[in-house]
Amino acid sequence: MKVLIMSVTAGEGHNSTAKAMKNEFEGRGVECEILDTINYVSPAIATFIAEGYLLITEKAKNVYKIGYDLAEKRKNFLKDYSPMEILNMIFTDELRAVFQGDSYDAVVFTHPFAGMVLDMMKRKHNLSLYTVGILTDFTFHPYWENCTRNDYVVIPDRLLRFQGLRKGFREEQLLPLGIPINPKFTVKSGKTEARRELGLDFDEEKKLILVMGGSMGYGNIAETVKRIDTVEIEKDFHMYVVCGNNTEALEEVRALDGTLNHSMTVVGFVTYISTLMDAADCIVTKPGGLTTSESMAKGLPMVIVNPIPGQEQRNTEFLVNNGAAVCASKSTPIEECLYALLTSEGRLDAMRQCVGELAKPDSARDVCNFVIDLIHTPYIDVSEEEAAIL
């Protein structure tokens, strides 16, 4: 049994999900490999897209927002001759060699571009194996409507079904199994135990605020820390700040040491985020699909800051509308959000309950089980099934 996972390097979410699924499949004895779809055809284009994505989402958010909004609202008047369709044709021809013979039993993809290529292969080249897409955000990105020929799509929650139907998927194609995350986030330890493991010498009475900027340390983390430090509540709190790979932010936050009213620990990139989440009372974070899914698996209420326009703004809307998060803004800054949360244990408990209803900690396992069962089911082409009904 062998599964191919097709990803695209545009941000880390798609690749992180691909790696989580690869680990799960291999743990079940299934041979599995990850293919960076664009890099396979053209490393130069892949590098341009990956670096361009990081640059534009950090330095030109308004430009990215305009592009994302236009992609959502576009009307494809050119149909088979649209630029995206032509690009798909080129990539499809280049990728056909990957599927020659019976080398794979199923394909899982974590980006709609890979899904569009597979969609075209099914339509024009009779690709006869199961294909399963995975959403890595709490929304359908633009162009998922061009992936409906694929067999199934895994969505973060049943509440995304309505959106999926509007994209053109059938009810039976939509699998509300969640966003696959690393299995270490599915195991929870007690708050006191986690704090002891981190070397923090205070008990559960003192609040711990986990501040994260994603793996790249987006946003003005030092400014966020200074604002949080202005909060005054009856019970003291400690800030644990993770700057990721952003060395400049790390230096800026470290420079604040000795000037703050509250105690703080600051680190760069670390591998013990799971333990930090166990130790924390809430998390201040960007709303990436993976980070928020990990936070929910740990039962953490979220305070959202610095969402990237587009998919992260859609994530914010979903999480706030469903009670799992609050969002800082110019009119309601981070310090006001945290004050309202930390002075109301009932509010925190209510958010934890909402988080628990959305959490899918076993998503990787559930998706893996579904795909393995699927492989043991004789493949039926959708066109053949529809023809039989007609």
Backbone hydrogen bonds in HBPLUS format (Angstrom, degrees):
<---DONOR---> <-ACCEPTOR-->    atom                        ^
c    i                          cat <-CA-CA->   ^        H-A-AA   ^      H-
h    n   atom  resd res      DA  || num        DHA   H-A  angle D-A-AA Bond
n    s   type  num  typ     dist DA aas  dist angle  dist       angle   num
A0031-GLU N   A0001-MET O   3.15 MM  30  6.23 144.8  2.28 161.3 153.5     1
A0105-ASP N   A0002-LYS O   2.77 MM 103  5.55 177.0  1.77 161.0 161.3     2
A0003-VAL N   A0031-GLU O   2.88 MM  28  6.36 156.7  1.93 155.3 160.6     3
A0033-GLU N   A0003-VAL O   3.24 MM  30  6.82 149.0  2.34 157.3 166.3     4
A0004-LEU N   A0106-ALA O   3.12 MM 102  6.55 162.9  2.15 155.6 158.7     5
A0108-VAL N   A0004-LEU O   2.82 MM 104  6.25 161.2  1.86 159.6 166.1     6
A0005-ILE N   A0033-GLU O   2.89 MM  28  6.16 162.3  1.93 163.1 165.6     7
A0035-LEU N   A0005-ILE O   2.77 MM  30  6.09 162.3  1.80 162.4 166.2     8
A0006-MET N   A0108-VAL O   2.75 MM 102  6.23 153.0  1.82 153.8 162.3     9
A0110-THR N   A0006-MET O   2.99 MM 104  6.45 154.7  2.05 166.0 171.4    10
A0007-SER N   A0035-LEU O   2.95 MM  28  6.15 165.6  1.97 151.7 155.8    11
A0037-THR N   A0007-SER O   2.85 MM  30  5.89 154.8  1.91 163.0 164.6    12
A0016-SER N   A0012-GLU O   2.84 MM   4  5.95 158.6  1.88 159.8 166.9    13
A0017-THR N   A0013-GLY O   3.02 MM   4  6.17 160.3  2.06 150.2 154.6    14
A0018-ALA N   A0014-HIS O   3.05 MM   4  6.26 155.1  2.12 139.7 147.2    15
A0019-LYS N   A0015-ASN O   2.86 MM   4  6.12 157.1  1.91 150.8 156.2    16
A0020-ALA N   A0016-SER O   2.95 MM   4  6.17 155.3  2.01 145.2 152.1    17
A0021-MET N   A0017-THR O   2.98 MM   4  6.24 156.2  2.04 151.0 156.8    18
A0022-LYS N   A0018-ALA O   2.91 MM   4  6.14 154.5  1.97 147.2 154.8    19
A0023-ASN N   A0019-LYS O   2.97 MM   4  6.16 165.2  1.99 152.5 155.4    20
A0024-GLU N   A0020-ALA O   3.15 MM   4  6.33 151.3  2.23 138.0 145.8    21
A0025-PHE N   A0021-MET O   2.88 MM   4  6.11 167.0  1.89 156.9 159.6    22
A0026-GLU N   A0022-LYS O   2.94 MM   4  6.07 171.8  1.95 155.1 157.8    23
A0027-GLY N   A0023-ASN O   2.96 MM   4  6.01 143.8  2.09 136.8 146.8    24
A0028-ARG N   A0025-PHE O   2.93 MM   3  5.15 142.8  2.08 102.4 114.0    25
A0030-VAL N   A0025-PHE O   2.95 MM   5  5.12 162.6  1.98 143.9 138.6    26
A0029-GLY N   A0026-GLU O   3.03 MM   3  4.93 161.6  2.06 104.9 107.8    27
A0040-TYR N   A0036-ASP O   2.93 MM   4  6.04 148.0  2.03 161.7 170.5    28
A0041-VAL N   A0038-ILE O   3.11 MM   3  5.41 126.0  2.41 103.5 116.0    29
A0042-SER N   A0038-ILE O   2.84 MM   4  6.03 177.2  1.84 165.5 166.5    30
A0046-ALA N   A0042-SER O   3.02 MM   4  6.29 162.4  2.05 155.5 161.0    31
A0047-THR N   A0043-PRO O   2.92 MM   4  6.08 158.9  1.96 148.3 153.1    32
A0048-PHE N   A0044-ALA O   3.01 MM   4  6.20 158.9  2.06 145.2 151.3    33
A0049-ILE N   A0045-ILE O   2.90 MM   4  6.14 159.5  1.94 152.8 157.7    34
A0050-ALA N   A0046-ALA O   2.93 MM   4  6.10 169.0  1.94 152.2 155.4    35
A0051-GLU N   A0047-THR O   2.93 MM   4  5.96 172.5  1.94 153.4 156.0    36
A0052-GLY N   A0048-PHE O   2.83 MM   4  5.66 148.8  1.93 136.8 147.1    37
A0053-TYR N   A0049-ILE O   2.84 MM   4  5.87 151.8  1.92 145.1 151.9    38
A0054-LEU N   A0050-ALA O   3.27 MM   4  6.52 164.7  2.29 145.0 148.1    39
A0055-LEU N   A0051-GLU O   3.00 MM   4  6.17 160.0  2.04 147.9 153.8    40
A0056-ILE N   A0052-GLY O   2.89 MM   4  5.97 172.8  1.90 153.1 155.3    41
A0057-THR N   A0053-TYR O   3.02 MM   4  5.99 160.4  2.06 149.1 154.6    42
A0058-GLU N   A0054-LEU O   3.23 MM   4  6.15 132.2  2.48 133.4 143.8    43
A0059-LYS N   A0055-LEU O   2.75 MM   4  5.70 166.5  1.77 156.3 161.1    44
A0060-ALA N   A0056-ILE O   2.95 MM   4  4.63 141.4  2.10 114.0 124.2    45
A0063-VAL N   A0060-ALA O   3.11 MM   3  5.42 123.0  2.45 104.0 117.7    46
A0064-TYR N   A0060-ALA O   3.10 MM   4  6.48 160.2  2.14 153.5 159.3    47
A0065-LYS N   A0061-LYS O   2.82 MM   4  6.07 155.2  1.88 150.2 157.5    48
A0066-ILE N   A0062-ASN O   3.01 MM   4  6.24 158.9  2.05 144.7 149.4    49
A0067-GLY N   A0063-VAL O   3.03 MM   4  6.31 165.1  2.05 151.9 155.7    50
A0068-TYR N   A0064-TYR O   2.85 MM   4  6.05 161.9  1.88 153.7 158.8    51
A0069-ASP N   A0065-LYS O   2.87 MM   4  6.02 166.7  1.89 153.3 157.1    52
A0070-LEU N   A0066-ILE O   2.94 MM   4  6.10 158.8  1.99 149.1 155.1    53
A0071-ALA N   A0067-GLY O   2.98 MM   4  6.17 152.8  2.05 144.0 151.5    54
A0072-GLU N   A0068-TYR O   2.97 MM   4  6.28 149.9  2.06 147.4 155.7    55
A0073-LYS N   A0069-ASP O   3.03 MM   4  6.23 149.6  2.13 145.7 153.6    56
A0074-ARG N   A0070-LEU O   2.90 MM   4  5.69 115.3  2.32 142.3 155.9    57
A0077-PHE N   A0075-LYS O   2.94 MM   2  5.83 125.5  2.25 112.4  96.3    58
A0081-TYR N   A0078-LEU O   2.93 MM   3  5.18 169.2  1.94 127.9 128.3    59
A0082-SER N   A0079-LYS O   3.20 MM   3  5.64 157.3  2.26 126.0 122.7    60
A0085-GLU N   A0082-SER O   3.06 MM   3  5.15 116.2  2.48  99.2 114.8    61
A0086-ILE N   A0082-SER O   2.96 MM   4  6.25 159.1  2.01 159.7 165.7    62
A0087-LEU N   A0083-PRO O   2.95 MM   4  6.14 159.2  2.00 147.1 152.9    63
A0088-ASN N   A0084-MET O   2.90 MM   4  6.11 153.8  1.97 143.3 150.7    64
A0089-MET N   A0085-GLU O   3.00 MM   4  6.28 150.7  2.09 143.1 150.6    65
A0090-ILE N   A0086-ILE O   3.13 MM   4  6.48 156.1  2.19 148.6 154.0    66
A0091-PHE N   A0087-LEU O   3.02 MM   4  6.32 167.8  2.03 155.9 158.4    67
A0092-THR N   A0088-ASN O   2.71 MM   4  5.80 154.1  1.77 150.7 159.0    68
A0093-ASP N   A0089-MET O   3.05 MM   4  6.25 162.7  2.08 149.2 152.2    69
A0094-GLU N   A0090-ILE O   3.22 MM   4  6.50 155.5  2.28 143.7 150.4    70
A0095-LEU N   A0091-PHE O   2.90 MM   4  6.05 143.0  2.03 147.4 157.5    71
A0096-ARG N   A0092-THR O   3.05 MM   4  6.05 122.2  2.40 146.6 158.6    72
A0098-VAL N   A0095-LEU O   2.95 MM   3  5.52 143.6  2.09 114.8 124.6    73
A0099-PHE N   A0096-ARG O   3.06 MM   3  5.60 141.9  2.21 111.7 120.9    74
A0100-GLN N   A0097-ALA O   3.35 MM   3  5.24 168.6  2.36 102.1 105.4    75
A0107-VAL N   A0130-TYR O   2.91 MM  23  6.34 156.0  1.97 154.7 162.7    76
A0132-VAL N   A0107-VAL O   2.82 MM  25  6.28 156.5  1.88 156.3 164.4    77
A0109-PHE N   A0132-VAL O   2.91 MM  23  6.31 154.2  1.97 143.8 150.0    78
A0134-ILE N   A0109-PHE O   2.88 MM  25  6.24 130.1  2.13 157.4 171.3    79
A0115-GLY N   A0111-HIS O   3.21 MM   4  6.54 154.4  2.27 144.9 152.7    80
A0116-MET N   A0112-PRO O   2.79 MM   4  6.06 144.1  1.92 149.0 157.3    81
A0117-VAL N   A0113-PHE O   3.13 MM   4  6.46 156.1  2.19 149.0 154.6    82
A0118-LEU N   A0114-ALA O   3.04 MM   4  6.33 161.9  2.08 150.1 154.8    83
A0119-ASP N   A0115-GLY O   2.85 MM   4  5.98 150.3  1.94 141.1 150.3    84
A0120-MET N   A0116-MET O   2.97 MM   4  6.22 157.6  2.02 147.0 151.7    85
A0121-MET N   A0117-VAL O   2.95 MM   4  6.25 152.4  2.03 145.5 153.8    86
A0122-LYS N   A0118-LEU O   2.92 MM   4  6.19 152.1  1.99 149.6 156.3    87
A0123-ARG N   A0119-ASP O   3.05 MM   4  6.32 151.2  2.13 143.8 151.9    88
A0124-LYS N   A0120-MET O   2.79 MM   4  5.84 165.9  1.81 158.0 161.2    89
A0125-HIS N   A0121-MET O   2.84 MM   4  4.86 144.1  1.97 125.0 133.8    90
A0127-LEU N   A0121-MET O   3.27 MM   6  5.57 155.8  2.34 115.5 119.8    91
A0151-ASP N   A0131-THR O   3.10 MM  20  5.48 123.5  2.43 133.4 148.0    92
A0152-TYR N   A0131-THR O   3.31 MM  21  6.75 155.7  2.38 152.6 157.2    93
A0133-GLY N   A0152-TYR O   2.89 MM  19  6.23 165.3  1.91 145.1 144.2    94
A0154-VAL N   A0133-GLY O   2.70 MM  21  6.01 166.2  1.72 145.8 147.3    95
A0135-LEU N   A0154-VAL O   2.98 MM  19  6.13 172.8  1.99 167.1 167.1    96
A0144-TRP N   A0141-HIS O   3.33 MM   3  6.08 156.0  2.39 138.8 138.7    97
A0146-ASN N   A0143-TYR O   2.97 MM   3  5.31 158.9  2.01 108.5 115.5    98
A0147-CYS N   A0144-TRP O   2.92 MM   3  5.15 152.3  2.00 117.7 117.9    99
A0150-ASN N   A0147-CYS O   3.09 MM   3  5.88 161.1  2.13 122.5 127.8   100
A0153-VAL N   A0173-GLN O   2.91 MM  20  6.09 158.4  1.96 159.2 155.9   101
A0175-LEU N   A0153-VAL O   2.97 MM  22  6.08 171.9  1.98 153.2 153.8   102
A0155-ILE N   A0175-LEU O   2.79 MM  20  5.78 158.4  1.84 134.7 142.1   103
A0178-GLY N   A0155-ILE O   3.03 MM  23  5.75 162.9  2.06 144.6 139.2   104
A0160-LEU N   A0157-ASP O   3.01 MM   3  5.79 169.5  2.02 122.9 126.4   105
A0161-ARG N   A0158-ARG O   2.97 MM   3  5.46 165.2  1.99 118.2 121.7   106
A0164-GLY N   A0160-LEU O   2.95 MM   4  6.21 155.5  2.01 151.2 158.9   107
A0165-LEU N   A0161-ARG O   2.86 MM   4  6.15 154.4  1.92 157.3 163.4   108
A0166-ARG N   A0162-PHE O   3.13 MM   4  6.41 151.7  2.22 143.6 151.1   109
A0167-LYS N   A0163-GLN O   3.07 MM   4  6.37 128.9  2.35 137.7 151.4   110
A0167-LYS N   A0164-GLY O   3.11 MM   3  5.02 132.7  2.34  92.4 105.7   111
A0169-PHE N   A0164-GLY O   3.18 MM   5  5.73 158.8  2.23 154.2 147.7   112
A0168-GLY N   A0165-LEU O   3.04 MM   3  5.18 150.3  2.13 100.6 110.0   113
A0173-GLN N   A0170-ARG O   2.94 MM   3  5.39 152.5  2.01 113.8 122.7   114
A0174-LEU N   A0171-GLU O   3.24 MM   3  5.69 155.3  2.31 112.0 118.5   115
A0177-LEU N   A0175-LEU O   2.86 MM   2  5.63 136.7  2.05 107.8  94.7   116
A0185-PHE N   A0182-ASN O   3.06 MM   3  6.02 166.9  2.08 130.8 133.9   117
A0186-THR N   A0183-PRO O   2.94 MM   3  5.27 160.3  1.98 111.3 117.8   118
A0194-ALA N   A0190-GLY O   2.90 MM   4  6.11 160.5  1.94 153.6 159.1   119
A0195-ARG N   A0191-LYS O   2.96 MM   4  6.17 158.9  2.01 149.8 155.4   120
A0196-ARG N   A0192-THR O   2.97 MM   4  6.16 152.7  2.04 145.9 153.6   121
A0197-GLU N   A0193-GLU O   2.97 MM   4  6.23 153.2  2.04 145.2 152.7   122
A0198-LEU N   A0194-ALA O   3.03 MM   4  6.31 139.2  2.20 141.0 151.8   123
A0200-LEU N   A0195-ARG O   2.89 MM   5  5.18 160.5  1.93 161.1 155.7   124
A0199-GLY N   A0196-ARG O   3.04 MM   3  5.06 154.7  2.11 101.7 109.7   125
A0207-LYS N   A0236-ASP O   3.20 MM  29  6.51 148.8  2.31 157.2 150.5   126
A0238-HIS N   A0207-LYS O   2.82 MM  31  6.28 149.6  1.91 151.8 160.1   127
A0281-ASP N   A0208-LEU O   2.87 MM  73  5.46 175.1  1.87 153.8 152.4   128
A0209-ILE N   A0238-HIS O   2.89 MM  29  6.20 166.3  1.91 166.6 171.2   129
A0240-TYR N   A0209-ILE O   2.95 MM  31  6.21 166.9  1.97 158.7 159.6   130
A0210-LEU N   A0282-CYS O   3.12 MM  72  6.38 173.6  2.12 159.6 158.1   131
A0284-VAL N   A0210-LEU O   2.69 MM  74  6.06 164.9  1.71 165.5 170.6   132
A0211-VAL N   A0240-TYR O   2.89 MM  29  6.05 171.2  1.90 151.0 153.0   133
A0242-VAL N   A0211-VAL O   2.80 MM  31  6.10 170.4  1.81 172.7 174.8   134
A0212-MET N   A0284-VAL O   2.82 MM  72  6.16 168.1  1.83 173.5 177.7   135
A0218-TYR N   A0213-GLY O   2.72 MM   5  4.95 137.6  1.90 152.9 138.5   136
A0217-GLY N   A0214-GLY O   3.00 MM   3  5.10 157.0  2.05 106.1 113.5   137
A0245-ASN N   A0215-SER O   2.82 MM  30  6.04 162.2  1.85 146.7 150.2   138
A0221-ILE N   A0219-GLY O   3.10 MM   2  5.65 120.5  2.47 107.0  90.9   139
A0224-THR N   A0220-ASN O   3.09 MM   4  6.40 155.1  2.15 148.6 156.1   140
A0225-VAL N   A0221-ILE O   2.91 MM   4  6.21 157.8  1.96 153.0 158.4   141
A0226-LYS N   A0222-ALA O   3.01 MM   4  6.29 160.7  2.05 149.2 154.1   142
A0227-ARG N   A0223-GLU O   3.02 MM   4  6.25 153.4  2.09 146.9 153.8   143
A0228-ILE N   A0224-THR O   2.93 MM   4  6.20 161.1  1.97 152.2 157.5   144
A0229-ASP N   A0225-VAL O   2.94 MM   4  6.10 150.9  2.02 148.2 156.4   145
A0230-THR N   A0227-ARG O   3.11 MM   3  5.47 151.7  2.19 106.2 114.5   146
A0231-VAL N   A0228-ILE O   3.06 MM   3  5.69 166.0  2.08 119.7 124.2   147
A0239-MET N   A0263-SER O   3.08 MM  24  6.44 168.3  2.09 145.2 147.2   148
A0265-THR N   A0239-MET O   2.82 MM  26  6.29 152.6  1.89 158.4 167.6   149
A0241-VAL N   A0265-THR O   2.74 MM  24  6.09 164.9  1.76 167.2 167.4   150
A0267-VAL N   A0241-VAL O   2.91 MM  26  6.30 159.4  1.95 168.8 175.8   151
A0243-CYS N   A0267-VAL O   2.91 MM  24  6.22 169.4  1.92 150.6 153.9   152
A0246-ASN N   A0243-CYS O   3.23 MM   3  5.76 157.7  2.28 136.1 137.1   153
A0250-LEU N   A0246-ASN O   3.04 MM   4  6.33 155.9  2.10 147.8 155.2   154
A0251-GLU N   A0247-THR O   3.03 MM   4  6.28 158.8  2.08 147.6 151.4   155
A0252-GLU N   A0248-GLU O   3.02 MM   4  6.29 157.2  2.08 147.7 154.3   156
A0253-VAL N   A0249-ALA O   2.91 MM   4  6.12 160.5  1.95 156.4 160.4   157
A0254-ARG N   A0250-LEU O   2.96 MM   4  6.09 160.8  1.99 147.8 153.9   158
A0255-ALA N   A0251-GLU O   3.02 MM   4  6.14 142.5  2.16 140.6 150.0   159
A0256-LEU N   A0253-VAL O   2.98 MM   3  5.34 152.2  2.06 108.3 117.1   160
A0257-ASP N   A0254-ARG O   3.07 MM   3  5.49 159.6  2.11 112.1 118.5   161
A0259-THR N   A0256-LEU O   2.89 MM   3  5.48 158.3  1.94 143.9 145.6   162
A0276-LEU N   A0272-TYR O   3.12 MM   4  6.48 158.5  2.16 149.3 155.8   163
A0277-MET N   A0273-ILE O   2.87 MM   4  6.14 155.5  1.93 155.4 161.1   164
A0278-ASP N   A0274-SER O   3.13 MM   4  6.43 147.8  2.23 141.4 150.0   165
A0279-ALA N   A0275-THR O   3.04 MM   4  6.31 143.0  2.18 144.8 154.9   166
A0279-ALA N   A0276-LEU O   3.13 MM   3  5.08 122.6  2.47  92.1 106.5   167
A0280-ALA N   A0276-LEU O   3.06 MM   4  6.18 130.1  2.32 143.1 155.8   168
A0283-ILE N   A0301-PRO O   3.12 MM  18  6.53 157.0  2.17 157.7 164.8   169
A0303-VAL N   A0283-ILE O   2.80 MM  20  6.09 158.8  1.84 163.7 165.2   170
A0285-THR N   A0303-VAL O   3.01 MM  18  6.41 152.8  2.09 154.4 162.9   171
A0305-VAL N   A0285-THR O   3.03 MM  20  5.82 156.5  2.08 132.1 137.3   172
A0292-THR N   A0288-GLY O   3.01 MM   4  6.05 169.4  2.03 157.6 160.9   173
A0293-SER N   A0289-GLY O   3.11 MM   4  6.07 146.4  2.22 132.2 141.5   174
A0294-GLU N   A0290-LEU O   2.86 MM   4  6.08 157.2  1.91 153.7 159.9   175
A0295-SER N   A0291-THR O   2.88 MM   4  6.10 156.6  1.94 146.1 153.1   176
A0296-MET N   A0292-THR O   2.93 MM   4  6.11 154.5  1.99 142.8 149.3   177
A0297-ALA N   A0293-SER O   2.95 MM   4  6.17 150.2  2.04 142.5 150.9   178
A0298-LYS N   A0294-GLU O   3.19 MM   4  6.47 134.1  2.41 138.6 150.0   179
A0298-LYS N   A0295-SER O   3.09 MM   3  5.14 132.2  2.33  94.7 107.8   180
A0300-LEU N   A0295-SER O   2.96 MM   5  5.28 173.7  1.97 148.3 146.2   181
A0299-GLY N   A0296-MET O   2.94 MM   3  4.77 154.8  2.01  98.9 107.1   182
A0302-MET N   A0324-ALA O   3.42 MM  22  6.59 159.0  2.46 145.4 150.5   183
A0326-VAL N   A0302-MET O   2.98 MM  24  6.46 148.7  2.08 151.5 160.2   184
A0304-ILE N   A0326-VAL O   2.81 MM  22  6.17 168.8  1.82 159.9 161.2   185
A0328-ALA N   A0304-ILE O   2.96 MM  24  6.06 164.0  1.98 162.6 165.3   186
A0314-ARG N   A0310-GLY O   3.00 MM   4  6.31 150.5  2.09 150.4 159.6   187
A0315-ASN N   A0311-GLN O   2.84 MM   4  6.16 148.6  1.94 143.4 152.7   188
A0316-THR N   A0312-GLU O   2.94 MM   4  6.13 156.3  2.00 140.8 146.8   189
A0317-GLU N   A0313-GLN O   3.05 MM   4  6.32 160.8  2.09 146.5 150.6   190
A0318-PHE N   A0314-ARG O   3.02 MM   4  6.25 161.1  2.06 149.4 154.2   191
A0319-LEU N   A0315-ASN O   2.93 MM   4  6.15 171.7  1.94 159.8 161.3   192
A0320-VAL N   A0316-THR O   2.88 MM   4  5.94 168.0  1.89 157.4 161.1   193
A0321-ASN N   A0317-GLU O   2.92 MM   4  5.81 160.6  1.96 142.4 148.9   194
A0322-ASN N   A0318-PHE O   3.13 MM   4  6.19 130.1  2.39 137.4 149.3   195
A0324-ALA N   A0319-LEU O   2.93 MM   5  5.20 143.6  2.06 161.6 157.9   196
A0323-GLY N   A0320-VAL O   3.13 MM   3  5.20 166.2  2.15 111.9 111.7   197
A0329-SER N   A0332-THR O   2.80 MM   3  4.91 164.3  1.82 121.5 126.7   198
A0336-GLU N   A0333-PRO O   3.01 MM   3  5.57 129.3  2.28 113.5 125.8   199
A0337-CYS N   A0333-PRO O   3.17 MM   4  6.53 158.5  2.22 152.5 159.1   200
A0338-LEU N   A0334-ILE O   2.99 MM   4  6.22 165.6  2.01 156.0 158.9   201
A0339-TYR N   A0335-GLU O   3.01 MM   4  6.05 154.0  2.07 138.0 145.6   202
A0340-ALA N   A0336-GLU O   3.05 MM   4  6.19 165.4  2.07 148.6 152.0   203
A0341-LEU N   A0337-CYS O   3.12 MM   4  6.38 147.7  2.23 141.5 150.5   204
A0342-LEU N   A0338-LEU O   2.79 MM   4  5.85 177.6  1.79 161.5 162.2   205
A0343-THR N   A0339-TYR O   3.15 MM   4  6.00 137.5  2.34 143.3 150.4   206
A0344-SER N   A0341-LEU O   3.14 MM   3  5.46 162.6  2.17 113.0 116.3   207
A0347-ARG N   A0344-SER O   3.09 MM   3  5.22 123.4  2.42  97.6 111.1   208
A0348-LEU N   A0344-SER O   3.15 MM   4  6.56 158.9  2.19 150.3 155.6   209
A0349-ASP N   A0345-GLU O   2.87 MM   4  6.12 157.3  1.92 148.1 154.5   210
A0350-ALA N   A0346-GLY O   2.94 MM   4  6.13 153.5  2.01 142.9 149.9   211
A0351-MET N   A0347-ARG O   2.98 MM   4  6.24 155.4  2.04 148.8 155.3   212
A0352-ARG N   A0348-LEU O   2.87 MM   4  6.13 153.7  1.94 147.5 155.4   213
A0353-GLN N   A0349-ASP O   3.01 MM   4  6.29 147.5  2.12 143.7 152.0   214
A0354-CYS N   A0350-ALA O   3.10 MM   4  6.43 156.5  2.16 144.7 150.5   215
A0355-VAL N   A0351-MET O   2.81 MM   4  6.03 159.5  1.85 154.0 160.1   216
A0356-GLY N   A0352-ARG O   2.91 MM   4  6.08 155.4  1.97 142.8 149.3   217
A0357-GLU N   A0353-GLN O   3.11 MM   4  6.42 142.9  2.26 142.5 151.6   218
A0358-LEU N   A0354-CYS O   3.30 MM   4  6.61 138.6  2.48 141.8 151.7   219
A0358-LEU N   A0355-VAL O   3.12 MM   3  5.33 132.9  2.36 101.0 113.3   220
A0359-ALA N   A0355-VAL O   2.92 MM   4  6.00 137.7  2.10 150.1 162.9   221
A0363-SER N   A0360-LYS O   3.19 MM   3  5.49 149.1  2.29 125.7 122.3   222
A0366-ASP N   A0362-ASP O   2.92 MM   4  6.15 162.9  1.95 157.9 163.5   223
A0367-VAL N   A0363-SER O   2.81 MM   4  5.98 164.8  1.83 162.7 165.7   224
A0368-CYS N   A0364-ALA O   2.99 MM   4  6.05 159.6  2.03 144.1 150.4   225
A0369-ASN N   A0365-ARG O   2.92 MM   4  6.15 162.0  1.95 150.7 155.2   226
A0370-PHE N   A0366-ASP O   3.00 MM   4  6.20 157.2  2.05 143.7 150.0   227
A0371-VAL N   A0367-VAL O   2.94 MM   4  6.21 164.3  1.97 155.8 159.0   228
A0372-ILE N   A0368-CYS O   2.97 MM   4  6.17 164.4  2.00 155.5 159.8   229
A0373-ASP N   A0369-ASN O   2.98 MM   4  6.16 162.9  2.01 149.6 154.3   230
A0374-LEU N   A0370-PHE O   2.89 MM   4  6.07 148.0  1.99 143.4 153.4   231
A0375-ILE N   A0371-VAL O   2.90 MM   4  6.19 151.7  1.98 149.9 156.3   232
A0376-HIS N   A0373-ASP O   3.17 MM   3  5.29 128.9  2.45  95.9 108.9   233
A0377-THR N   A0374-LEU O   2.85 MM   3  5.08 159.9  1.89 111.8 117.0   234
A0384-GLU N   A0381-ASP O   3.08 MM   3  5.25 120.0  2.46  99.5 114.0   235
A0385-GLU N   A0381-ASP O   2.99 MM   4  6.32 155.7  2.05 152.1 159.5   236
A0386-GLU N   A0382-VAL O   2.88 MM   4  6.13 159.6  1.92 153.8 158.7   237
A0387-ALA N   A0383-SER O   2.90 MM   4  6.04 152.6  1.98 140.8 148.9   238
A0388-ALA N   A0384-GLU O   2.97 MM   4  6.17 149.6  2.07 143.7 151.2   239
A0389-ILE N   A0385-GLU O   3.18 MM   4  6.49 149.4  2.28 141.9 149.4   240
A0390-LEU N   A0386-GLU O   3.00 MM   4  6.31 158.3  2.05 149.8 155.4   241
